[in-house]
Amino acid sequence: MVKLASLFAAAAMVAALTSPASAQTVYQGPGTYQTYGNQTYGPGGATQQTYGNQIYTQGQNGQAGPSYQTYGNQTYGSNGSTFSTYGNTTYGNNGTTTQTYGNQTYINGPNGEHRVCSTYGAQTYCN
C-alpha cells in the first residue's frame, strides 16, 4: 500500500465515527489511530475531524486533505471520490471496498491491497 498521505488524497472507521466513508478516509495506512470525540489522530500527524455530515482531513505533511459530505448512504469527496454504503459494506468509485464486522474493519484497495483494522475503545490498530 502507498503512504497514508497519498491515500488521504485518493480515497475516503466505522465504530468511532459517524460517516460511512470514514473507513476509507482514516484507516488506509498501517499504524495506530486514536479517536477522541470527533477527532481522529493517525500516524505522522494525519488527522480527521467530523462535524455532522462533514469530514475534514489533513495529511501527514500538514496540508489539508479532501473533505467529505454524507447524505444518507452516499458520501461525496471534494476530490471527486464517491462512496456508497449498504449494510456493513462500503464501496468506493475507485474500487475500494470496506467491510465491518464488530471491531474489525477489512479494507480492500483498488490494486489488490488488503488492510485489517481492529478497534479497542479509542484505539485502532491497522496492519
Stockholm file with secondary structure:
# STOCKHOLM 1.0

chainA/1-127         MVKLASLFAAAAMVAALTSPASAQTVYQGPGTYQTYGNQTYGPGGATQQTYGNQIYTQGQNGQAGPSYQTYGNQTYGSNGSTFSTYGNTTYGNNGTTTQTYGNQTYINGPNGEHRVCSTYGAQTYCN
#=GR chainA/1-127 SS CCCHHHHHHHCCCCSSSSCTTHHHHHCSSSEEEEEETTEEECGGGCEEEEETTEEEEECTTSCEEEEEEEETTEEEETTSCEEEEETTEEEETTSCEEEEETTEEEEECTTSCEEEEEEETTEEEEC
#=GC SS_cons         CCCHHHHHHHCCCCSSSSCTTHHHHHCSSSEEEEEETTEEECGGGCEEEEETTEEEEECTTSCEEEEEEEETTEEEETTSCEEEEETTEEEETTSCEEEEETTEEEEECTTSCEEEEEEETTEEEEC
//
